[in-house]
Structure formats: C-alpha cells, structure tokens
Amino acid sequence: MTIGVHLQELHGLPAFDFPGADAEAGELPDPASVAWRIGVEAYESDEAWEDAFARFAAAVDTTKVRALIVGAWSDVYDSGPDEVLSALLAARDRLPELRALFVGDITFEECEISWINQGDVTPLLDGFPELEEFGVRGGTGLGFGATRHERLRTLVIESGGLPAGVVRGVAACELPSLENLDLWLGTSGYGGDAELADLEPFLAGTRLPRLRYLALRNSEIQDEIAAALAAAPVV
C-alpha cells in the first residue's frame, strides 16, 4: 500500500508545515489553531529532525500546541526515529496541551510505507498521558508494548505489514477510553504475520469497553477476519 498525500488534518485542526531552515521567515499561525507538521528531507537532509524541532520550539509557544505531526526524518529508509522520539520526550513539559500526535507522516515519494524504519513508540504514550489521538506509520522495527493510558480515544497504526508482536502489544494495553482503533495489518512479505488468534481480544468485544470503531485493514487473512467479525457477539 502506498501513501500519496500527507495528512491534511489532525485532531480536527488543519495541518501546517513548519518552515524549513532555508525558507523565508513569515508570520506563523496561532499555536493552538493548527496541527504542526515538522519534517526534513527524507534523503540526506542538511538538517536533523531534532534540530528542526528545536527551531520550532524556539519560534512557537509550545505550551499552546494541541497537535503535532512528525514528518520525515533523514534517511527514514535506513534509520529509525530514536532521536525524534527522544526530542519529543525531552520536550513533554513544554507541551502541556498536546492532545494529538502522529509519527511518520511520510508519503511514498519520500519513502514507501514498508521501508519506513520505526522504533518503540510506547514511551510516547507513557510520556504524554493527556493524549487523545495517537498515530504511527511504518511497521519495520516498530515496537508497541503493553501499557495503560487513561485518555487515548483514537489509535491508528499504518503499515505494509504489522508484526504480530505489535498486535499483541496493543491487545495487551489497558485503554479504557479508546473509541477508534485502526490497524493496517498488511502482508507477510512485509512482516505482517499476525494470526486470527492475535486479533481475538479485539473481536471478542470485551477488551476495549468504549470501542465504537474497529478497522483491521488489508490483511492476507481478511476473509477470516470478516467471518470472525460476523460471528462476534454484539455488545
């Protein structure tokens, strides 16, 4: 599966690209009025993502920011976002109003979804307990461990192949407020090795008490999933 366009909005706010280092300085929007997208060139960027984020933090009142979109970091096809995640966590006290975060808003022109290298994103949920929406794109190297998050309402994981370990990690989470769950399971050729048993906690309808929307997409076992959903109890 390919992604042809960047996110247009997040948390009901229009996406806005924070200017690059070489862009002309201009008037920036109100910090709370947009979903700020911060990214650099995906191939051999002259600026590291964390440096772009540092410029953003110096130019914008981050205490009012409600939504952040992490775009490409340099060499996403070869390097994970460890420095990106560290920079976000280091700034968590400066982002008290952050309610939505998406990591890896990268189009196929920058890097195919199945080539995006990810990392363990669980610390972001632990570090931002007020998040209501969280999304991540890319399954290679993705980690998602069992955790508890009281406020998260929407969780989206987009991949060309979602590892079974990630599916099990999500299933093991305590997410009492989750209403929307969207998992792109993908194919075994790209690491999507989840089986129907791994999805059972979602299909049973008891694991996530407030869940109202469940999407289990583009899987090689889609027929089995559909059959299981049809047979699932209505709760």
C-alpha positions as CSV (number, residue, x, y, z in Angstrom):
1,M,0.0,0.0,0.0
2,T,1.3,3.5,-0.9
3,I,0.5,6.8,0.8
4,G,0.3,9.6,-1.8
5,V,-0.5,12.6,0.3
6,H,0.4,14.0,3.7
7,L,-2.2,14.3,6.5
8,Q,-4.5,17.2,5.9
9,E,-5.6,17.5,9.4
10,L,-5.2,16.0,12.9
11,H,-7.5,16.4,15.9
12,G,-9.8,18.5,13.8
13,L,-7.1,21.0,13.1
14,P,-5.7,21.8,9.6
15,A,-2.1,20.6,9.1
16,F,0.5,23.3,8.8
17,D,4.1,22.8,7.7
18,F,6.6,24.5,9.9
19,P,9.0,26.2,7.5
20,G,12.3,24.6,6.7
21,A,15.6,26.2,7.7
22,D,16.1,27.8,4.3
23,A,12.6,29.1,4.0
24,E,11.8,32.8,4.3
25,A,10.6,33.8,7.7
26,G,6.9,34.7,7.7
27,E,4.1,35.1,10.1
28,L,3.1,31.8,11.8
29,P,-0.4,30.8,12.8
30,D,-1.7,30.8,16.3
31,P,-0.1,27.8,18.1
32,A,-3.4,26.2,19.0
33,S,-5.1,26.7,15.6
34,V,-3.2,24.1,13.5
35,A,-1.6,20.7,13.6
36,W,2.1,21.5,13.2
37,R,4.0,19.2,10.8
38,I,7.7,19.1,11.3
39,G,9.8,17.2,8.8
40,V,13.1,17.3,6.9
41,E,14.3,15.8,3.7
42,A,14.0,12.0,3.7
43,Y,17.3,11.6,1.8
44,E,20.5,13.1,3.1
45,S,18.9,16.1,4.8
46,D,21.1,19.0,5.7
47,E,19.2,19.4,8.9
48,A,18.4,16.7,11.5
49,W,14.8,16.4,12.6
50,E,15.6,17.2,16.2
51,D,17.3,20.5,15.0
52,A,14.1,21.4,13.1
53,F,12.1,20.7,16.2
54,A,14.4,22.9,18.2
55,R,13.8,25.8,15.8
56,F,10.1,25.1,16.1
57,A,10.2,25.2,19.9
58,A,12.1,28.5,19.7
59,A,9.7,30.1,17.3
60,V,6.3,28.8,18.6
61,D,4.7,29.0,22.1
62,T,4.7,25.2,22.6
63,T,2.6,25.5,25.7
64,K,-0.4,26.1,23.4
65,V,0.2,23.5,20.8
66,R,-2.5,20.9,20.6
67,A,-1.4,18.7,17.7
68,L,1.9,17.6,16.3
69,I,2.7,15.7,13.1
70,V,6.2,14.2,12.7
71,G,7.1,14.1,9.1
72,A,10.2,12.6,7.5
73,W,13.4,12.4,9.4
74,S,16.7,11.9,7.5
75,D,17.3,8.5,5.9
76,V,14.0,7.0,7.0
77,Y,14.6,4.0,4.8
78,D,17.7,3.2,6.8
79,S,17.4,4.8,10.2
80,G,14.7,4.7,12.9
81,P,13.4,7.8,14.8
82,D,15.3,7.3,18.0
83,E,16.4,10.9,18.1
84,V,13.0,12.1,17.1
85,L,11.3,10.2,20.0
86,S,14.0,11.4,22.4
87,A,13.4,15.0,21.4
88,L,9.7,14.8,21.8
89,L,10.0,13.2,25.3
90,A,12.6,15.7,26.4
91,A,10.0,18.5,25.5
92,R,7.0,16.9,27.1
93,D,6.9,19.5,29.9
94,R,6.8,22.2,27.3
95,L,3.8,20.6,25.6
96,P,1.2,20.5,28.3
97,E,-1.8,21.0,25.9
98,L,-0.7,18.3,23.4
99,R,-3.7,16.1,22.6
100,A,-2.8,14.5,19.3
101,L,0.5,13.1,17.9
102,F,1.2,11.3,14.6
103,V,4.7,9.8,14.0
104,G,5.8,9.1,10.4
105,D,3.6,11.2,8.1
106,I,5.7,10.2,5.1
107,T,4.5,9.7,1.5
108,F,5.6,7.1,-1.0
109,E,7.6,9.8,-2.8
110,E,9.7,10.2,0.4
111,C,9.7,6.6,1.4
112,E,7.4,3.6,0.7
113,I,5.4,2.7,3.8
114,S,7.1,-0.7,4.0
115,W,10.5,0.8,4.0
116,I,9.9,3.3,6.9
117,N,12.1,2.4,9.9
118,Q,10.3,2.9,13.1
119,G,11.1,2.4,16.8
120,D,9.4,1.6,20.1
121,V,6.7,4.3,20.4
122,T,5.3,3.1,23.8
123,P,7.3,5.7,25.7
124,L,5.4,8.4,23.9
125,L,2.1,7.2,25.4
126,D,3.7,6.9,28.8
127,G,5.3,10.4,28.4
128,F,2.1,12.2,27.2
129,P,-0.7,11.0,29.4
130,E,-3.1,13.7,28.1
131,L,-3.0,12.4,24.5
132,E,-6.4,11.7,22.9
133,E,-5.2,10.7,19.5
134,F,-2.0,8.8,18.5
135,G,-0.9,7.5,15.1
136,V,2.2,6.0,13.6
137,R,3.1,4.9,10.1
138,G,5.6,2.2,9.3
139,G,6.0,-1.3,10.7
140,T,9.7,-2.1,10.3
141,G,11.3,-2.1,13.7
142,L,8.1,-0.8,15.3
143,G,7.6,-1.6,19.0
144,F,4.4,-1.2,20.9
145,G,4.4,-2.7,24.4
146,A,1.6,-3.2,26.9
147,T,0.8,0.0,28.7
148,R,-2.1,1.8,30.3
149,H,-3.4,5.1,29.0
150,E,-6.5,6.7,30.5
151,R,-7.4,9.3,27.9
152,L,-6.5,7.9,24.5
153,R,-9.6,7.8,22.3
154,T,-8.1,7.1,18.8
155,L,-5.2,4.8,17.9
156,V,-4.0,4.4,14.3
157,I,-1.1,2.2,13.2
158,E,-0.5,2.2,9.4
159,S,1.9,-0.4,7.9
160,G,2.5,-2.6,4.9
161,G,3.0,-5.4,7.3
162,L,2.3,-5.2,11.0
163,P,4.3,-7.6,13.2
164,A,2.3,-9.9,15.4
165,G,4.2,-8.6,18.4
166,V,2.8,-5.2,17.9
167,V,-0.7,-6.5,17.5
168,R,-0.3,-8.5,20.8
169,G,1.1,-5.4,22.5
170,V,-1.9,-3.3,21.5
171,A,-4.2,-6.1,22.6
172,A,-2.5,-6.2,26.0
173,C,-2.9,-2.5,26.6
174,E,-5.4,-1.0,29.1
175,L,-7.1,1.7,27.1
176,P,-10.4,2.4,28.9
177,S,-11.3,5.5,26.8
178,L,-10.4,4.1,23.3
179,E,-13.2,4.6,20.8
180,N,-11.4,4.2,17.5
181,L,-8.9,1.6,16.6
182,D,-7.4,1.3,13.1
183,L,-4.7,-1.3,12.4
184,W,-3.2,-1.8,8.9
185,L,-2.2,-5.5,9.2
186,G,-0.6,-5.8,5.8
187,T,1.1,-8.8,4.2
188,S,3.6,-11.4,5.4
189,G,6.0,-10.2,2.7
190,Y,6.5,-7.1,4.7
191,G,6.3,-8.6,8.1
192,G,2.6,-8.8,8.7
193,D,2.5,-12.2,10.5
194,A,-0.5,-11.7,12.9
195,E,-2.9,-14.6,13.0
196,L,-6.6,-14.6,13.9
197,A,-5.8,-15.6,17.5
198,D,-3.8,-12.4,17.9
199,L,-6.9,-10.4,17.0
200,E,-9.3,-12.3,19.3
201,P,-9.1,-9.7,22.1
202,F,-10.5,-7.1,19.6
203,L,-13.0,-9.4,18.0
204,A,-14.4,-10.6,21.3
205,G,-15.7,-7.1,22.0
206,T,-14.8,-7.1,25.7
207,R,-11.2,-5.9,25.8
208,L,-11.9,-2.3,25.0
209,P,-15.1,-1.2,26.8
210,R,-15.7,2.1,24.8
211,L,-14.6,0.9,21.4
212,R,-17.1,2.1,18.7
213,Y,-15.0,1.8,15.5
214,L,-12.7,-1.1,14.6
215,A,-10.7,-1.3,11.4
216,L,-8.5,-4.3,10.6
217,R,-7.3,-3.5,7.1
218,N,-5.5,-5.0,4.1
219,S,-4.7,-8.4,5.7
220,E,-4.0,-11.6,3.9
221,I,-6.5,-13.2,6.3
222,Q,-9.2,-10.6,5.6
223,D,-11.8,-13.3,4.9
224,E,-11.1,-15.0,8.2
225,I,-11.3,-11.7,10.0
226,A,-14.6,-10.8,8.3
227,A,-16.1,-14.2,9.2
228,A,-14.9,-13.8,12.8
229,L,-16.4,-10.3,13.0
230,A,-19.7,-11.6,11.6
231,A,-19.8,-14.3,14.3
232,A,-18.7,-11.9,17.1
233,P,-21.3,-11.1,19.8
234,V,-23.0,-7.7,19.6
235,V,-22.1,-5.7,22.7
